[in-house]
Amino acid sequence: RFDAGQAVDPVVLAAANALRGLKLRLMLDDDGAYTGLANQSEVLLQVQEGVDLVVGAVMEKLPAEQRASMQKILAQMLSPALLIQSATREAQIYFSMSGVELSVGESAAINLQQPSPIGGGTLPATFSVTMKSATSDAVVLTTATTYDAAALMRMTRALLEQSGKPIPESELAKVPALQLSDEGRFVLDRKLGLARELVVNRNISAGPDKRLERWEIRLVRAPQR
């Protein structure tokens, strides 16, 4: 979302327009477990369109000798399959919480491996869930995922080193620490026994630079049982 009067890079705006209206239609089995995307081909094409706009604009600004290494880095960071995997991995975690037993005000936490948002494998993270309220109709949970800071730094350095040029340790030491965390709100329909709504905010910061990503997942149609 762009505020009125806000200066927006034309390439960012074009990519945002390419992704406008993008919807991930999740398929669940009778037990509420995630089984895949009903519109995966459509989603991959739309995400690829947005990625191509961004990558093309970056390539145009680079000297010819730097393009190959940067293309490799961006292909890893902005792979449509990786972006979709990250979103659906979250969905699998949240929908799989059906059946978790918590009292109002009680929390639980687990350690897990999450896909890295910058590519290159998975990252250790701590996932916690807190029961906020419970009625006969619905249960509301809040969630938080905190990624291991040291692993984030190692992955960031590995990504920078893929640029093709040796980076002195003195320069690597100047790279600001990357912080990444997710906060979510999860609504479970007690009559269906399934999640019917999820909102996740991802907070990313590196030094003074900050970015917020947000996605929403809603149950459109109850499964036939």
Salt bridges, closest charged atoms under 4 A:
GLU90 OE2 - ARG202 NH2 3.37
ASP137 OD1 - LYS191 NZ 3.40
GLU169 OE2 - ARG157 NH1 2.98
GLU171 OE2 - LYS174 NZ 3.31
ASP182 OD1 - ARG202 NE 2.78
ASP189 OD2 - ARG196 NH1 3.27
GLU197 OE2 - ARG185 NH1 3.65
GLU213 OE2 - ARG211 NH2 2.56
GLU216 OE2 - ARG214 NH2 3.23
GLU216 OE1 - ARG218 NH1 2.42
